[in-house]
Amino acid sequence: MNFKTILFATDFSEGSDFAFQSALTLARKFESKLIIVHIINEPVDLRGFYVPHISFDKLEEEIEQGAEKLMEKFCRTHLHDFDNFESFVIPGIPYDEIIKKAVESNADIIVLGTHGRTGLDHVLFGSTAEKVVRKSPIPVLTIRIQE
């Protein structure tokens, strides 16, 4: 199998950083283009609640600016000598936007970290990785952090 384009999704966690090493290794081995995405989860709708001194437009703007800064730092830290990449910060439902971007980019594989949640934690929080695996028409490689 040849991987011309690899999509890597990050939430900037330690698990994502760990998984990124696999994505970068594959990209180097196959001389692939690396698409790095971070999805800003749709914010909770707080209209109707009293939230002093803040507008929702301003909050969304600040969240997006913060995510862009994190992405710049991530790329600067992890990609010093690799330049065949593009990075994107996208608002939306994480699993849905990861799949959309992978399809749009003609990715050959999606690589992402998984937190390895089990039991009640998994039921309450769900798993973006699990949803991507179940719904993606593109092969998915999940990397679980070694503890």
Backbone bond lengths (Angstrom), bond angles and torsions (degrees), N, CA, C in turn:
res aa  C-N    CA-C-N  psi(-1)  N-CA   C-N-CA  omega(-1)  CA-C   N-CA-C  phi
1 M - - - 1.455 - - 1.532 109.04 -
2 N 1.316 116.26 140.47 1.455 121.31 179.13 1.526 109.36 -114.42
3 F 1.303 117.11 130.72 1.454 122.04 -178.98 1.526 109.24 -106.64
4 K 1.323 117.38 95.65 1.471 120.70 178.81 1.524 110.66 -76.71
5 T 1.343 115.24 -36.50 1.461 120.59 -178.92 1.520 108.89 -133.58
6 I 1.325 115.64 128.56 1.464 122.36 179.11 1.518 107.72 -118.92
7 L 1.320 116.39 127.32 1.466 119.80 175.01 1.522 107.90 -100.66
8 F 1.325 115.49 127.70 1.460 121.63 176.09 1.516 108.53 -117.11
9 A 1.327 116.37 128.01 1.465 121.43 178.20 1.519 108.90 -106.24
10 T 1.336 115.33 133.29 1.467 119.94 -178.66 1.525 111.20 -126.61
11 D 1.323 115.37 146.55 1.466 120.71 169.19 1.532 109.11 -113.11
12 F 1.329 115.89 11.49 1.470 124.54 178.63 1.528 113.00 67.07
13 S 1.321 117.25 18.69 1.468 120.79 178.39 1.529 109.60 -87.12
14 E 1.309 115.55 172.19 1.464 121.50 176.43 1.533 109.88 -61.27
15 G 1.327 116.47 -38.42 1.471 121.05 178.40 1.513 111.69 -62.87
16 S 1.333 116.57 -39.98 1.468 120.45 177.57 1.517 111.11 -66.20
17 D 1.323 116.67 -42.11 1.464 120.19 178.70 1.530 110.16 -60.49
18 F 1.320 116.13 -41.47 1.459 121.67 178.83 1.531 109.93 -62.99
19 A 1.330 117.32 -46.71 1.468 122.27 -179.43 1.525 111.65 -65.56
20 F 1.331 116.53 -31.27 1.454 119.77 -178.19 1.523 111.94 -61.27
21 Q 1.318 117.16 -32.71 1.469 119.62 179.26 1.529 110.95 -58.67
22 S 1.335 117.34 -37.39 1.471 121.12 177.07 1.522 111.03 -68.52
23 A 1.332 116.62 -42.43 1.468 120.32 179.05 1.523 110.36 -62.21
24 L 1.324 116.96 -43.23 1.459 121.04 -179.22 1.531 111.20 -68.05
25 T 1.310 117.27 -39.23 1.466 121.36 176.92 1.525 110.55 -60.50
26 L 1.337 116.89 -45.38 1.469 120.65 176.82 1.529 110.95 -61.87
27 A 1.327 116.58 -44.44 1.466 120.66 -178.73 1.527 110.73 -61.38
28 R 1.315 116.88 -40.84 1.463 119.87 178.51 1.542 110.69 -66.97
29 K 1.325 115.68 -46.69 1.467 120.82 -177.04 1.524 111.68 -60.19
30 F 1.330 117.00 -43.28 1.464 121.14 -175.92 1.528 113.15 -99.01
31 E 1.350 116.57 4.84 1.462 121.53 -177.19 1.531 110.55 51.81
32 S 1.314 114.66 48.22 1.460 123.16 -175.41 1.514 112.57 -89.38
33 K 1.316 114.63 158.38 1.462 120.67 167.76 1.528 105.67 -82.21
34 L 1.317 116.44 137.25 1.461 121.84 -179.94 1.519 108.60 -110.01
35 I 1.312 116.07 121.62 1.464 122.58 175.93 1.525 105.99 -103.89
36 I 1.329 116.80 118.76 1.468 121.44 -178.43 1.519 108.00 -109.72
37 V 1.330 116.15 124.24 1.462 119.69 -178.75 1.524 110.93 -125.63
38 H 1.315 113.57 145.87 1.460 121.55 169.16 1.521 105.94 -127.54
39 I 1.315 116.03 129.46 1.465 120.37 179.82 1.512 108.90 -103.35
40 I 1.340 114.59 125.50 1.461 120.10 174.31 1.521 105.83 -84.98
41 N 1.322 115.11 111.09 1.461 119.82 -179.08 1.523 109.56 -59.11
42 E 1.322 116.96 137.16 1.462 120.97 179.04 1.527 108.91 -51.54
43 P 1.328 117.53 127.03 1.465 118.76 -177.98 1.529 112.11 -67.33
44 V 1.306 114.29 153.84 1.461 120.61 177.56 1.521 108.61 -65.24
45 D 1.301 116.92 137.77 1.464 121.32 179.65 1.527 108.50 -80.98
46 L 1.331 115.49 110.90 1.467 120.38 -177.08 1.528 112.48 -104.41
47 R 1.337 117.73 10.83 1.467 118.23 178.01 1.529 108.56 -60.21
48 G 1.298 115.89 141.47 1.464 119.84 -177.34 1.518 111.64 96.63
49 F 1.331 117.11 -17.26 1.451 121.41 174.74 1.521 107.66 -100.64
50 Y 1.302 116.87 151.54 1.450 119.92 177.56 1.517 108.72 -86.62
51 V 1.322 115.76 110.80 1.456 121.28 176.77 1.524 105.80 -122.04
52 P 1.321 117.43 102.82 1.463 120.36 -173.47 1.526 114.26 -68.77
53 H 1.337 115.35 148.54 1.463 123.74 168.50 1.529 115.37 58.21
54 I 1.299 117.82 34.37 1.461 117.27 178.69 1.522 109.40 -152.79
55 S 1.296 115.77 138.80 1.462 119.14 174.22 1.518 107.17 -106.03
56 F 1.309 117.12 147.98 1.453 120.61 -177.02 1.521 111.58 -67.11
57 D 1.328 116.94 -35.03 1.466 119.53 176.80 1.521 110.32 -62.39
58 K 1.324 115.78 -42.91 1.464 121.30 179.42 1.531 110.22 -64.97
59 L 1.325 117.19 -41.93 1.452 121.93 179.49 1.529 110.26 -61.47
60 E 1.332 117.46 -47.32 1.463 121.29 179.10 1.524 110.92 -61.35
61 E 1.323 116.31 -40.16 1.461 121.31 179.38 1.533 110.30 -63.85
62 E 1.327 116.93 -43.78 1.463 120.92 179.69 1.531 111.40 -65.99
63 I 1.325 116.97 -39.29 1.468 120.87 177.94 1.527 109.40 -62.99
64 E 1.335 116.91 -44.38 1.456 120.72 -179.78 1.531 111.39 -64.51
65 Q 1.341 117.18 -43.11 1.466 120.50 178.35 1.528 111.00 -62.47
66 G 1.325 116.17 -40.72 1.466 120.62 177.97 1.518 111.35 -63.08
67 A 1.320 116.61 -42.16 1.468 121.18 179.44 1.528 110.81 -65.78
68 E 1.334 117.18 -39.42 1.473 120.93 178.02 1.529 109.97 -62.51
69 K 1.328 117.19 -41.15 1.475 121.00 178.67 1.529 110.75 -64.98
70 L 1.336 116.33 -41.56 1.465 120.08 177.73 1.527 110.52 -62.78
71 M 1.339 116.87 -39.71 1.468 121.00 179.88 1.531 110.29 -65.65
72 E 1.332 116.75 -43.48 1.474 119.92 177.91 1.531 110.49 -59.56
73 K 1.318 116.49 -44.80 1.464 121.02 179.86 1.532 110.37 -64.55
74 F 1.337 116.47 -42.99 1.467 121.30 178.85 1.530 110.20 -57.27
75 C 1.329 116.76 -48.81 1.468 121.41 -178.49 1.523 111.49 -65.81
76 R 1.325 116.61 -41.78 1.467 121.42 178.69 1.537 110.70 -62.00
77 T 1.330 116.11 -41.42 1.460 121.94 -176.58 1.523 112.43 -73.13
78 H 1.335 117.23 -40.80 1.466 121.02 -170.13 1.530 115.63 -101.34
79 L 1.328 117.61 -13.43 1.468 119.03 -171.11 1.526 113.14 -123.76
80 H 1.325 117.83 36.80 1.466 119.78 -174.23 1.529 112.47 -54.88
81 D 1.319 119.61 -43.37 1.471 120.66 -174.95 1.532 112.40 -115.22
82 F 1.318 117.67 21.05 1.469 121.90 178.49 1.520 106.80 -124.20
83 D 1.324 117.31 120.33 1.464 117.87 -174.55 1.528 114.54 -120.03
84 N 1.330 118.24 4.03 1.460 120.47 179.07 1.534 109.30 -91.77
85 F 1.336 114.98 67.28 1.466 119.29 -178.70 1.530 110.66 -145.86
86 E 1.326 114.12 160.29 1.465 122.97 169.89 1.515 106.14 -133.50
87 S 1.330 116.32 147.44 1.466 119.58 177.30 1.525 109.74 -124.99
88 F 1.332 114.65 148.00 1.456 121.65 -177.37 1.520 109.86 -140.52
89 V 1.330 115.67 139.97 1.460 122.28 169.47 1.525 104.99 -115.44
90 I 1.333 115.68 120.66 1.460 121.44 -171.14 1.525 109.58 -128.61
91 P 1.343 118.15 130.98 1.466 118.82 174.51 1.530 110.61 -81.83
92 G 1.324 116.37 148.57 1.461 119.15 176.37 1.507 112.59 147.58
93 I 1.318 114.39 -165.03 1.462 121.40 177.93 1.528 106.24 -86.10
94 P 1.333 118.06 119.26 1.464 120.64 -169.20 1.534 115.86 -49.08
95 Y 1.328 118.67 -56.21 1.467 118.43 -175.16 1.524 111.50 -61.92
96 D 1.321 116.40 -37.80 1.459 121.92 -178.14 1.533 110.93 -66.38
97 E 1.325 116.47 -46.31 1.468 121.01 -178.18 1.531 111.95 -70.52
98 I 1.332 117.35 -33.77 1.468 120.53 176.88 1.528 109.30 -61.95
99 I 1.320 115.98 -47.48 1.473 120.24 -179.77 1.527 110.66 -64.69
100 K 1.345 116.83 -45.16 1.472 120.31 179.54 1.520 111.27 -57.44
101 K 1.332 116.58 -46.07 1.466 120.45 -177.68 1.526 110.64 -67.18
102 A 1.315 117.34 -37.64 1.464 121.17 178.48 1.532 110.81 -63.38
103 V 1.323 116.62 -44.31 1.466 121.38 178.98 1.525 109.60 -64.74
104 E 1.331 116.19 -48.08 1.472 122.42 -179.57 1.534 111.40 -59.43
105 S 1.330 117.25 -34.02 1.466 122.37 -177.48 1.530 112.87 -89.35
106 N 1.339 116.25 0.52 1.472 121.00 -175.06 1.525 111.67 54.96
107 A 1.335 115.85 40.41 1.461 120.86 179.79 1.525 109.75 -65.36
108 D 1.331 115.24 143.96 1.459 120.89 177.36 1.520 111.30 -90.58
109 I 1.331 116.16 -20.47 1.464 121.36 179.33 1.527 108.79 -157.72
110 I 1.329 115.20 149.72 1.464 122.78 173.76 1.526 106.29 -110.74
111 V 1.341 116.25 132.23 1.462 120.86 177.13 1.519 108.03 -119.79
112 L 1.340 115.93 130.13 1.463 119.34 176.31 1.509 111.28 -151.99
113 G 1.319 113.90 156.35 1.457 120.26 178.52 1.518 109.93 -85.25
114 T 1.315 114.43 157.35 1.451 119.64 174.93 1.521 108.27 -130.67
115 H 1.316 114.48 143.57 1.464 119.20 -177.74 1.521 112.32 -81.28
116 G 1.328 117.31 -14.06 1.456 120.33 178.68 1.514 113.02 68.93
117 R 1.345 115.73 32.41 1.467 118.31 178.04 1.526 109.56 -67.05
118 T 1.323 115.11 147.90 1.460 120.09 176.90 1.518 108.50 -135.54
119 G 1.305 115.41 170.74 1.454 121.58 173.34 1.514 114.22 59.53
120 L 1.322 115.96 -140.59 1.456 122.65 -175.25 1.528 111.68 -61.04
121 D 1.318 116.26 -39.17 1.460 121.02 178.69 1.527 110.16 -56.06
122 H 1.334 116.45 -44.42 1.464 121.33 179.81 1.532 110.92 -65.84
123 V 1.331 115.85 -42.76 1.461 120.32 -179.31 1.526 111.07 -63.24
124 L 1.327 117.28 -42.27 1.457 121.34 -177.52 1.526 113.03 -72.53
125 F 1.320 117.22 -40.57 1.456 120.35 -173.47 1.516 113.70 -100.81
126 G 1.340 117.29 -15.41 1.457 119.38 -177.40 1.510 109.87 65.90
127 S 1.296 115.82 -173.51 1.447 119.41 -179.72 1.518 109.45 -144.03
128 T 1.322 115.02 116.73 1.461 119.58 176.49 1.525 108.97 -59.32
129 A 1.336 116.49 -44.32 1.464 120.18 -179.04 1.529 110.63 -58.51
130 E 1.326 116.38 -44.61 1.471 119.80 -179.04 1.527 110.97 -62.13
131 K 1.328 117.19 -41.73 1.468 120.51 179.98 1.523 111.23 -67.14
132 V 1.330 116.68 -38.48 1.466 119.81 177.16 1.531 108.88 -63.00
133 V 1.332 117.28 -46.31 1.468 121.36 -179.97 1.528 110.40 -58.83
134 R 1.325 117.36 -44.77 1.468 120.62 -176.51 1.523 113.22 -70.85
135 K 1.326 118.09 -34.74 1.463 120.83 -170.34 1.538 115.16 -104.46
136 S 1.309 117.86 -13.35 1.471 120.51 -174.05 1.532 112.13 -77.61
137 P 1.340 116.11 134.21 1.470 119.62 172.49 1.537 111.03 -80.46
138 I 1.332 116.37 -6.25 1.464 123.43 -177.88 1.529 108.08 -105.68
139 P 1.333 118.19 141.24 1.475 119.34 177.78 1.528 111.76 -56.42
140 V 1.334 115.11 145.68 1.466 121.53 -177.32 1.522 109.03 -126.04
141 L 1.332 115.26 132.20 1.456 121.67 174.01 1.519 107.10 -110.94
142 T 1.335 116.70 118.02 1.456 119.76 177.30 1.524 107.90 -104.97
143 I 1.330 114.09 140.00 1.467 121.34 -179.11 1.519 107.43 -120.74
144 R 1.315 115.93 121.46 1.464 120.57 178.50 1.527 108.70 -98.57
145 I 1.309 115.44 132.98 1.464 120.36 -179.64 1.526 109.50 -62.89
146 Q 1.320 115.59 138.01 1.466 121.41 178.90 1.531 108.62 -85.81
147 E 1.310 115.67 124.32 1.478 118.87 -178.43 1.492 111.48 -98.95
